[in-house]
Amino acid sequence: MKGPLAYLSAFALYTFAASVSAVSPITTHVLDAKLGLPGSGVPITLKVTAGVIARCTTDADGRCNSLLPDSYVLKRGVYTAFYPFADITFEIETPAPHYHIPLNLAPYSFTTYRGS
């Protein structure tokens, strides 16, 4: 039996890492991988297939520790994927004959980079 999919999206180009919190069963920690600093002030939206269940903005440390409302109950189930999709946005500053954009997938993470 499949449970509802949960989507977490940030409206900035940041890298996500899990954080531990006693406040909410779902948290996020946004890091600016280029600067090596917390991603503060990033709007976060938590969704299930039925719609938005929570919104927050990351604090000075790049965290949303109270993202999931107290009224929402996590349910046991088999989920189709931790990340059901990965959008990759890239900029072409100097046109080249070829752009290789690898996508590395793992059960709980994904990374991408400009390849050769």
N, C-alpha and C positions, 0 to 999 in steps of 0.2 A: 504494500500500500504506500503510495507516494504522499508525502506531506507537502504543504505549500512551499514554493520556492521563496527564498529570501534574497533580496537584491540590496547591495550596498553600493551607492555611487557617490563620488566626490566630484565636484565641478571645478577641478583644477588638475594639473599634471603632477601628481604626487605618487609616491610609493606607499603601499599599505603594509603594516605589520600588526600582528595581534598584540593586545595588551591584556593584562590581568586586572580585574576589578571585582570587588564584592558588591558593587552597586547595581550593575546590570549584567545579565548573562550574555549580551552582545555589546562589545566595545570596539573601538577602532583607534589606531594611533597613526596619524599621517606624518610622514617624514619627507622633507625635501631632499631627495637623493643627490641633487646637484650641489646644494649648499651645505648639506650635512646638518641641517637645522630642523626643528619641529615645524610642521605645516600649520601654523596658527591661523585662525579666521577662515577655515575652509568649510563651506556648507556641506553637510552630510544628510542624505535622505535614505531611510531604511524602508524597503518595500517588500510586500508579499504579492502574490499574484492578484489578490483582491484590491491592492492599492497601497498607498503610503500609510505606514503605521507610526513613523517617528521622524523628526527632523532635529538637527542640532548644528552648532557651529563649533569647530575645534577650539580648545582653550590655548593658552600661551605655550603649553607643552605639546600641542598637536593632538590632544586626546578628546574623545567624547565618551566619558565613563558612565553617563546616565542616558544612553541612547534609547534603550527599550523601555517603554512605559511599564509601570508596575502592574497594570491591568492586563498586559499581554502575557499569555502562557506559552512557553515553548513546548512543542509536542514532539514526541518520539516518532520517528518515521524514516523511511528510505528516501533520500533526496537525489535528484538526478545529477547534480554537480554542485560543488561549492561555489565555483564561478561559472554560471551558465553561459557567459559570453565574455569576450575581451575585446574592447575597442582600442585600436592603436592609432593614435593621431601623430603624424609626422610632418615636418616642414622640409621643403626642398629649397635650400638657400642658393646652391650652385648646381645647375642642371648637370647631370652625369649620365652616361649611357646605361647605367644599371644601378638599381638600389636593391639591396638584399636586406630584408627586415625579418629576422628570425623571431619565432615565438616559441619559448620554452615552457612546457606545461608540466605541472606536478599536481597531485591531488588537492593541495591547499595553497598553491601559489602559481604565478606565472611571471615571466620576465621577457623583455624584448630589448633589442639593441640594434644599432646600425651595423650591419655585417659588411663583409668585403665582397 
